[in-house]
Amino acid sequence: MNYIIGSGFSGLTVAYALYKKGIKSTVISPADKIKRKNKSLLSLIFKKDGEILNNSLQLTNKIRKINKLSVKNCKYLISHLDGGQSNFWGGVIGNINDYDIKNYILKKREFLKNSKEFKNLLRLLGINSKNFFYINNTRDPFFCEKKYDVSKKSTHNLKRFLKNKKVSFLNDSFVKKINAKTSTIEVYDFLKKKNKRIKFKNLFISCGPIETSKLILNSFKNIRKIYLKETQHFYALIKLKRDIKTRFFKINLNKINFSCQLYSFKNVLSLFFTSYFKNTDFKKKGRYFVAQCYLNQNCSGKIQISKKNNQIKILGINNKKFNKGKLIKKISIFNKKNNHLEIKKVLFNQIGASNHLGASIPMTKNKFLPLGVDKYGRLNNTKNIFISDSSVLNEIDTSPITFFSLNNILRMILDNKKHKKDITK
């Protein structure tokens, strides 16, 4: 049997791709019956530094008993192994043309080879794929408006579809360790409160870069440290100088660039208490908005995940080359030169706050690297273990990465000729 660890966007996309190839699979999820309700954004903002949160306090406490870990200089980390981000606020659908793929071992046409099937997947999720492939011909070197879409809890549609197609789900189970030699996984059953071993033909790790890293460190002794890239996150108070068409845009400040998402003050309150991403009128100049901003990875820190004395350690490492004072000066110059908006205040967050994480186990042609995957996501020095989430991206862009990652996952499964229907027999 083929097993998929993780039931968020990535894991369900793997299950969908395998289904399209006629291959049976089972999705392992630690949270279904025991999950109470999604955490509010307010609880995340006031959470303690270094605290890992899952979709319920009950699940968080259960996993904490199994996995001993310490976290320093990191904030807002959300565990994705049960679809943490997708279940919490959905995803922003970026644009394939926003990503610089020059550091990948694939060319752009290979990424887009399965675009027809990817459009079918987005349609199944209830998402319009038009903006994902939209080409923006703006000539403004400093300011670029983006046509993005937002999905909210779209995984429910996909999960329902997969269940109707007889895809199996092993719920309330947490994968503790992988034995690559025997092709088995050690799984803890939350309901029965006991461990069990499961044999697999192929294993797809799709539980997000944090949990994927923890699982790799627990399973492979020759891998001691994993570094995650991210985009530094900060908030800004913005005043519009003129009408704009969208709440998404990108600002380029000469080697420093960042993307922004605007929220009205009403939006901010709705994020805390009731609904998400309500329609907002951005066509009135002079109005103030709160913006979430994401710096390019060259200006951002990294997250180091290591294991020592049977304990997982997560450490946020600041980028010493990045100077916040220089950014503020560049913003001041930008405010004078552009006629779109004015950035009034900037408030920086700690590392980990952006949730734009990954690029920790990149694609490589070097088969001897202990931490790397081939273009199909197969982990080096293994025959049937595949990494299939944002961990295998080579770069973390300021643009939303969720659906770029899903397109890549779909490509990895559909293009791999070794994934054949008869492998489940």
C-alpha positions in Angstrom: 0.0 0.0 0.0 1.1 3.6 -0.7 0.9 5.8 2.4 0.7 9.6 2.6 1.7 11.4 5.8 -0.3 14.6 6.1 -3.9 15.6 5.2 -3.5 19.3 4.2 -3.3 20.7 0.7 -0.1 18.8 -0.1 -1.1 15.4 1.2 -4.5 15.5 -0.5 -2.9 16.6 -3.8 -0.6 13.5 -3.6 -3.7 11.3 -3.1 -5.5 13.0 -6.0 -2.5 12.5 -8.4 -2.2 8.9 -7.4 -5.9 8.4 -8.0 -5.5 9.9 -11.4 -2.9 7.2 -12.2 -5.2 4.5 -10.8 -3.0 3.9 -7.7 -4.6 3.2 -4.4 -3.4 5.2 -1.3 -4.0 5.8 2.3 -3.8 9.3 3.9 -2.5 9.3 7.5 -3.9 12.2 9.6 -3.4 12.8 13.3 -6.6 14.9 13.6 -10.1 14.0 12.6 -12.4 12.8 15.4 -10.2 14.3 18.2 -10.0 17.8 16.6 -12.3 20.3 18.3 -12.2 23.5 16.3 -9.7 25.7 14.5 -7.7 28.1 16.6 -8.6 31.8 16.3 -6.0 34.3 14.9 -6.2 36.0 18.3 -4.8 32.9 20.1 -1.9 32.8 17.6 -1.0 36.5 18.1 -0.9 36.1 21.9 0.7 32.7 21.9 4.0 32.2 23.7 7.3 32.4 21.8 8.5 29.0 20.8 5.1 27.3 21.1 4.1 24.9 18.4 0.3 25.0 17.8 -1.9 22.5 16.0 -5.5 22.9 15.1 -6.6 22.1 18.6 -5.1 22.4 22.1 -6.0 18.7 22.6 -4.0 17.6 19.6 -1.1 19.9 20.5 -0.8 18.4 24.0 -1.0 14.8 22.6 1.8 15.4 20.1 3.9 17.3 22.7 3.9 14.1 24.8 5.2 12.1 21.9 7.8 14.5 20.4 10.1 16.2 22.9 11.2 19.5 21.4 12.4 23.0 22.3 11.9 26.2 20.2 13.9 29.4 20.4 13.6 32.7 18.6 10.7 31.5 16.5 7.1 32.6 16.7 3.7 31.7 15.2 4.8 28.2 14.1 1.8 26.2 13.1 2.1 22.5 12.7 1.0 21.5 9.2 0.8 17.7 9.6 -3.0 17.9 10.0 -3.4 20.6 7.3 -2.6 23.3 9.8 -2.5 26.3 7.4 -5.1 25.0 5.0 -7.6 24.3 7.8 -6.9 27.6 9.5 -7.1 30.2 6.8 -7.0 28.4 3.4 -4.5 29.7 1.0 -3.7 32.6 -1.3 -3.4 31.5 -4.9 -0.4 33.1 -6.4 0.8 33.3 -10.0 3.2 30.8 -11.7 4.9 33.7 -13.5 6.0 35.3 -10.2 8.5 32.6 -9.3 12.1 32.7 -10.3 12.9 29.1 -11.2 16.5 29.6 -12.4 17.9 27.7 -9.4 15.7 24.6 -10.1 16.9 21.6 -12.1 13.7 21.9 -14.2 12.8 24.3 -16.9 9.5 26.3 -16.8 7.9 24.1 -19.4 8.4 21.1 -17.2 6.6 22.8 -14.3 3.7 23.6 -16.6 3.6 20.3 -18.4 0.5 19.2 -16.3 -1.2 22.6 -16.2 -4.4 21.0 -17.7 -4.7 18.5 -14.8 -3.7 21.3 -12.3 -6.6 23.4 -13.6 -8.9 20.4 -13.0 -7.6 20.1 -9.4 -8.2 23.8 -8.8 -11.7 23.5 -10.3 -12.3 20.6 -7.9 -11.2 22.9 -5.0 -13.6 25.6 -6.2 -10.8 27.9 -7.3 -10.6 29.9 -10.5 -7.3 29.0 -12.1 -7.2 32.1 -14.4 -5.1 34.3 -12.2 -2.6 31.6 -11.5 -1.5 31.7 -15.1 -2.1 35.5 -15.6 0.7 37.4 -17.3 1.2 40.9 -15.8 2.8 43.4 -18.2 3.2 46.3 -15.8 6.1 48.6 -16.5 6.3 50.3 -13.1 9.7 49.3 -11.6 8.7 49.9 -8.0 5.0 48.9 -7.7 3.1 46.0 -9.2 -0.5 45.1 -8.5 -1.2 41.3 -8.4 -4.3 39.4 -9.5 -4.5 36.8 -6.7 -7.4 34.7 -5.4 -8.1 33.4 -1.9 -9.4 30.0 -1.0 -11.0 29.2 2.4 -11.0 25.6 3.6 -10.9 24.2 0.1 -9.4 21.0 1.4 -12.9 19.9 2.5 -14.0 19.7 -1.2 -11.0 17.7 -2.2 -11.2 15.4 0.8 -14.9 14.7 0.1 -14.0 13.9 -3.6 -11.2 11.5 -2.5 -13.4 9.7 -0.1 -16.0 9.2 -2.8 -13.3 7.7 -5.0 -12.5 5.2 -2.2 -9.2 6.8 -1.1 -8.6 5.5 2.5 -7.9 7.7 5.5 -6.2 6.5 8.7 -7.2 9.2 11.2 -6.1 9.9 14.8 -2.6 8.5 14.0 0.8 10.1 14.3 3.9 8.8 12.4 6.8 8.8 14.8 9.6 7.2 12.7 10.4 5.7 9.3 12.6 2.6 8.8 13.8 2.9 5.3 15.5 -0.5 5.3 12.4 -2.5 6.2 9.9 0.0 4.5 7.9 0.4 7.7 6.6 3.3 9.7 6.1 3.5 13.5 2.6 5.0 14.1 1.0 6.0 17.4 -2.7 5.5 17.6 -4.2 8.4 19.7 -7.5 6.5 20.4 -6.0 3.1 21.3 -3.0 4.8 22.9 -0.5 2.4 21.5 2.2 2.1 18.8 1.9 -0.1 15.7 4.1 -0.8 12.7 2.8 -0.5 9.1 4.5 -1.8 6.0 4.5 0.4 2.9 5.3 0.1 -0.8 5.8 3.8 -1.3 5.7 6.6 1.3 4.9 10.2 0.6 5.8 12.7 3.3 3.5 15.7 3.0 3.2 17.1 6.5 4.7 20.5 5.9 8.4 21.6 6.3 8.4 21.7 10.1 6.9 18.2 10.7 8.7 16.7 7.6 12.1 17.9 9.1 11.3 16.4 12.5 10.3 13.1 10.9 13.5 13.0 8.8 15.7 13.7 11.8 13.9 11.0 13.9 14.4 8.5 11.1 17.9 9.0 9.6 20.9 9.1 11.9 23.2 10.6 9.2 21.1 13.7 9.0 21.6 15.9 12.0 20.5 19.4 11.0 17.9 20.8 8.5 17.6 24.5 7.5 14.3 26.0 6.4 14.1 29.1 4.4 11.3 31.6 5.0 10.2 35.1 4.1 10.6 37.6 6.9 7.2 38.9 7.9 6.2 42.4 9.0 3.1 44.5 9.4 2.7 48.0 8.0 0.2 50.9 8.3 -0.5 52.1 4.7 -2.3 55.2 3.4 -3.5 55.1 -0.2 -2.6 58.0 -2.5 -4.9 56.8 -5.3 -7.4 54.1 -6.1 -6.0 50.6 -6.5 -7.6 47.6 -8.1 -6.6 44.8 -5.8 -5.4 44.3 -2.2 -2.4 42.3 -3.4 0.8 44.0 -4.7 4.6 43.8 -4.8 7.1 46.6 -4.0 10.6 46.6 -5.4 13.2 48.7 -3.5 16.5 47.8 -5.4 17.6 44.3 -4.2 14.9 44.4 -1.4 11.4 43.5 -2.5 8.4 42.4 -0.6 4.8 41.4 -1.3 1.8 43.0 0.6 -1.8 42.0 1.4 -4.1 44.8 2.5 -6.7 44.5 5.3 -9.2 47.2 6.4 -9.5 47.6 10.1 -12.9 45.9 9.8 -11.1 43.0 8.1 -8.7 42.8 11.0 -11.5 42.5 13.5 -13.3 39.9 11.4 -10.1 37.8 11.4 -10.1 37.8 15.2 -13.7 36.9 15.7 -16.0 35.8 12.8 -15.1 35.5 9.2 -12.1 35.8 6.9 -11.2 37.9 3.9 -14.4 39.9 3.6 -14.6 42.1 0.5 -13.1 45.5 1.0 -13.4 48.6 -1.0 -9.9 49.8 -1.9 -11.1 52.5 -4.3 -11.1 55.4 -2.0 -7.8 57.2 -1.7 -6.8 58.6 1.6 -7.9 55.5 3.5 -5.7 53.7 5.9 -5.1 49.9 5.8 -3.1 47.3 7.7 -0.7 45.3 5.4 0.9 41.9 5.9 4.3 42.0 4.2 6.7 39.3 3.2 10.4 40.1 2.5 12.4 38.2 -0.1 14.4 35.3 1.3 17.8 37.0 0.8 16.7 39.5 3.5 15.1 36.9 5.8 16.4 34.6 8.5 16.4 30.8 8.6 15.0 28.1 10.9 17.4 25.5 12.0 15.9 22.1 13.1 18.3 19.6 14.8 18.2 16.6 17.1 20.4 16.1 20.1 20.0 13.8 23.1 16.6 12.5 21.8 15.2 16.1 21.6 14.2 18.1 18.6 15.5 21.7 18.7 14.1 24.5 16.6 16.1 27.7 16.4 15.3 30.9 14.5 18.5 32.4 13.0 18.5 36.1 12.2 20.0 37.3 8.9 23.0 39.4 10.0 23.3 40.9 6.5 19.9 42.4 6.6 19.7 45.9 8.0 16.2 47.1 9.1 17.4 50.7 9.2 18.3 50.6 5.5 14.9 49.1 4.7 13.2 52.0 6.5 15.3 54.5 4.6 14.4 52.8 1.3 10.7 52.9 2.2 11.0 56.7 3.0 12.5 57.2 -0.5 9.7 55.0 -2.0 7.0 57.1 -0.3 8.3 60.2 -2.0 8.8 58.7 -5.5 5.6 56.7 -6.0 2.1 57.9 -6.4 0.3 54.8 -5.2 0.6 54.7 -1.5 2.5 55.7 1.6 4.0 53.3 4.2 3.5 55.0 7.5 4.6 52.5 10.1 6.5 49.2 10.1 6.4 46.5 12.8 8.7 43.5 12.3 7.7 40.0 13.4 10.0 37.2 14.7 11.3 34.4 12.4 8.6 31.8 11.7 5.8 34.3 11.7 5.2 34.3 7.9 4.4 30.6 7.5 6.1 31.0 4.1 8.4 28.1 4.9 10.3 25.4 3.1 13.1 24.8 0.6 14.8 22.6 3.2 15.2 19.4 1.1 15.8 20.9 -2.4 15.8 19.1 -5.8 19.3 18.2 -6.9 21.1 16.1 -9.5 23.7 15.0 -6.8 22.4 11.6 -5.7 25.1 11.4 -3.0 23.8 14.3 -0.9 22.1 12.8 2.2 19.5 15.7 2.2 18.1 16.1 -1.3 15.5 14.7 -3.7 15.4 14.0 -7.4 13.0 15.8 -9.7 10.3 13.4 -8.7 10.7 14.0 -4.9 12.4 10.7 -4.1 14.7 11.2 -1.1 18.4 10.5 -1.8 19.6 7.1 -0.7 16.1 5.6 -0.5 14.1 3.7 -3.0 10.5 4.4 -2.1 10.4 7.5 0.2 9.2 10.7 -1.4 9.0 14.3 0.0 6.0 16.0 -1.4 5.4 19.4 0.1 7.1 22.8 0.1 10.2 21.3 1.6 11.4 20.3 -1.9 11.1 23.8 -3.3 14.5 25.4 -4.1 13.4 28.9 -3.3 10.8 30.6 -1.1 9.3 33.5 -3.0 7.5 36.5 -1.5 4.5 35.5 -3.6 2.1 32.9 -2.0 3.8 29.5 -2.3 1.0 27.0 -1.5 -0.4 26.5 -5.0 3.0 26.7 -6.7 4.0 23.9 -4.5 0.8 21.9 -5.3 1.5 22.3 -9.1 5.0 20.9 -8.4 3.6 18.0 -6.3 1.2 17.1 -9.1 4.1 17.2 -11.6 6.3 14.9 -9.4 3.6 12.2 -9.2 2.2 12.3 -12.7 5.5 12.4 -14.5 7.1 9.6 -12.5 6.8 6.5 -14.7 7.7 4.3 -11.7 4.4 5.1 -10.1 2.3 2.4 -11.9 -1.0 0.9 -11.1 0.3 -2.5 -10.4 2.6 -1.3 -7.6 -0.3 -1.7 -5.1 -0.8 -5.4 -5.9 
